[in-house]
Amino acid sequence: MGRAYQNKKESMAKTAGQKTRIYSRYGKEIYICAKGGVDPDGNLALRSLIARAKKDQVPAHVIERAIEKARGGGGEDYDTARYEGFGPGGTMVIVDCLTDNGNRTFTQVRQAFVKNDAKLGSPGTVGHMFEHQAVFVFDGEDDEAILELLMMADVDVADVELEDGIISVYAPVSEFNNARTVLTEAFPEIDFKVENLAFVPQTMTEITGEDVESFEKFLAALDDCDDVQNVYHNADINDEE
């Protein structure tokens, strides 16, 4: 499951429009998270989210505005929405959203599926083929040493993988903070390429040829939906001629 998770993360913020959408998504997520406590020192989930936002170059004023909104107790109310289905080439897809208008969000997500050779399913259609896990990806060469480090610290680890100088650590969601603490204390200079909770596919589906182009258009259509926060899939993209 490992190698494809690393190329799941799309390159971000190539245009002003994309930057605006990314800032909006982080703003919503930080606002929701900060309602559980606006102090990052006492809200580990918020602290991790802020760190991820900064890494994705979200301006400080966007982060601060979301926290202030949560501190004030007013503002918008967002609901979570999750959609599952099949993308081009028989791939499996999970789409997570935060929305203040469920009908609008469903319509936009459905159109992204319908117009791009994809099929929206009912809840649970593909979810059972993904594991909800804490994921950490960083540069490294010794996966066995990382596994031993985490196990010696009594962190429950699902898997540690090494490929092309990149180590991927997978752990139960409940172990996110423990795993991150152990890794950062052992390696103060560690630079996580990925550090989040994600749906990791159990199996991959290779797509080639025209399916690659269709799949990329499908992802772009979902990215255009302001309410979409995250897209998880099991596509192993092979775009070689």
N, C-alpha and C positions, 0 to 999 in steps of 0.2 A: 504493500500500500504506500510505501514511503516515497519512492522517487517521483511519482506523479503528483504527490501533494505539493512538492516544491515548485513545480511549474504551473500549479493551479493559480498561484498568486499573480494576478495580472499587473503589468506595468501601469503606474498610476500617474495622473495629473499631467498629461501631455498637452492639454489645451486649457484655456481659461474656464471653459464650460465644465470640463472634468474636475478641475480644482474646486469650483463652486459646489458641485455635487458631493465631492469628498468631504469638504468642510461641513456641508449640511448634514451628512450622514454621521460624522463624528460628533457634531453638535447635538444631534438627537440622542445618540448613544450615551454621551457624557451626561446629558441632562437626566436621562432615565437612571443612570448609574448613581449620579450624585444625589438623587432623591433618597437613596439609602444611607446618605452621610456625605457632607460636602468636604470633609477633611480627608485628603488622600492618605495621611498617616494612619487613620483609623478605618479607611475603606480601601482595602487592598485591591479590589476589583477596579475601583476608580483610579488608583495610582498606576496600575498596569495599563489601563485604557489611555490615560494621559500620556504615558511613555510611548505607547504605540502611535498616538496621534502626532506627537512631536517628531517621531521617526518618519512619519509620512508627511512632514513639513506643514502641519496644520498650524496656522498662526496662533500666538498666545492669546490674542483678544477673542478668538473664536472659542477657545477652551474656557477662558474666564467668563465669557458671557453665558455659556451653558451652565456653568457652576453657579453663577449669580442668579440665574433664572430658577434653578433648583432650590437655592437658598431662600428665595422669595416665596416659594410655595405656590406660585401661580403658574401662568403659562399654559402651554398646550399639554394635552394628555394623549399619549401615544399607546397604541396596542400593538402587540406582536402578531405577525401573520406569517405562516410558513406554507409554501407551496412545493409540491413534488411532481415529478414527471419524467418524461424521456426526451432527450435532446436529439439533434441530428446524429445519425450513425448508431442509434440504439444506446446512446449514453444515458446515464442516470444523473438527475439534477435535483438539488434542493435549493430553494430560494427563500431566504429569511428577510422579512420586512419589518419596519416600524412605521405605523400609519395612524393618521388622525381621521382617515376616511377609508374604511375597508372596501366599500364598493369601488371607489376610484382605483385603489391598489389592485384589486382582483382584476378589474378590466384591463389595466395596463400590463400586468404580468401575463394575463391570458393572451393578449394581442401579441406579446413578444413570442409566446409559444406558437400561436396559430400561424403567424407570418413567417416563421423560420423552420418549417419542417419539424416541429417539435409537438409533443402531446402532453397536455396538462392532465395529471392524474388526481386521484382523491388522496386524502391524508393517509400516510402509511404505504403508499404505492412503492416507493423505493427506499424509504427511511431505514428499513430493516437491513439494508445492504451497506449502511454506513455506521461507523462507531463515533460517538460523541466523545472527543478526547481533548486533553491539553496537548498542544503541539509546540515544540521548540526546534528551530532550525538555525544552525550556526556553523562556522568554519571549524574543521577539526580533522584529525587523522586516526584517532584511536577510539573507536566506538566501544571496545571492551572496557577501557579505562573509565569511560563515562558511565557505562552500565554498572560497573563495580562501585564507583563513587556514589551513585544514586541509591543502590541497594544497601550500601554500608550506612547510609543516612536514613534507612527505613522508608524510602520513597517507593511506592508501588509503581513499577514501570511496566508498561504494556510491550514496548519494543524500542530498540535503539538501532538505527541503521546508518551505514556509511556508504556514500557514493560520490566519487569525484571530489573528494576533499570537503564534503558537506555532511554533517551529522544531523540526523533527525531523531528527536526523542518524542515518544508518544507515551502518555500516562493518563490515568483516569482524570476526569474533570476535577474531582475533589482534591487531586494532588497538584493542581496548578501552582499554587503559592509555595508549597513545599519544594517542588522540583526547581522552580525559578530561584528560590533562596539558596538552595544547595549549589546550583550552577554558578550564580553570581558571586557567592562567597569563595568558591574554589577558583573561579576565573574572573577577577574583578574587571578585566578589560573585555569581557565577552561582548560580542555584538550580535544580538539575535536578528537573523533575517526574518524569522517568524516567531512570534510568541503570543499565542491566543488559544481560545477554545474553538474547535472546528469539528465539522463532520468529515471524517476521513473514510474514504471508500474501502471496502473489504477487497474488492476486485476492480481491475481496470479494464476499460474497453478501448482498444486502439482504433483510431479513426485516420483515414488517409484520403487523398484526392479531394473530390468535391465536398466530401463531408467536413473536411477541415475548414473550408471557406464558409460553409453553412453554419458550422458551430461557432466560428468567430463572429459572424453576423448576429447569431442568437445571443451570445454573451454581450455584444455591443447594445442590442435592443434592451436587454435587462439592465445594463448599466445606465441607460437613458431614463429608467424609471426612478424618480427621486426617492420613492419609498423603499427601494431595494437596498438592504444593508450588506448582505453577503450572498454569494453564490458558490455552492459546493458542487463538484461533479467528479465523475470517474473517467473523464476523457484522457486518454494517453495520445497526445497529438503527434502524428508522424507526418510532417510536411515535406519530407524529402521527395524529390521528383522520381 
